[in-house]
Structures are given as structure tokens and as C-alpha cells.
Amino acid sequence: MRRKKGRVNVFIDMTPMVDVTMLLLTFFMLTTQFLPPPVWHSEKVVEGAGRAVGAPIEPAGTTRLAMPPRVPARAAAARRK
């Protein structure tokens, strides 16, 4: 009959592996540059304005639209003079 072979205990030192892992993690954390979140622009024609107006769409899906007050044609002509 054969004798059973005993297990050989092998010790692997994990310290160098942990050191390299931490160095790589630190390197990537310090060198990564994140892009700012994209701002979507929508071209909408405002009724009565007769022109396209760019309005940024916020991440929540809302828009803020601010237009200068509409000047009557007579007042605009008077300003030109």
C-alpha cells in the first residue's frame, strides 16, 4: 500500500502585492480628471418671437428661459436716431 503524502505548507508574503495595489490605486485617484456634466441645449421657437432661442436643459429636465423685453418698433426706431 501507498503512504499518503503529507501537505506541504506554503507561505506567500502578500505585502509586496498590497503595496503595489495601493500605489496603483493612489496613482489613478490622483491623476483621474472627471468631465463636467453635459449641458444639453435645445433650440425652440418661441411663439410670437419669430426666432430660435437656445435654452439649457438642466439634469432634472427643466429649462430656464429669460428673454429681453420686447421693444415696440416705434421705440426701436426712436433709439436709432
GILIN-V373958 format. One record per run of one state. SS is the DSSP state (A for helix, B for strand, O for the rest). FROM is the first residue (numbers start at 0). TO is the last residue. If there is no record, write none. Layout:
BEGIN
SS	FROM	TO
SS	FROM	TO
END
This chain:
BEGIN
O	0	13
A	14	30
O	31	38
B	39	44
O	45	50
B	51	56
O	57	61
B	62	62
O	63	71
A	72	79
O	80	80
END
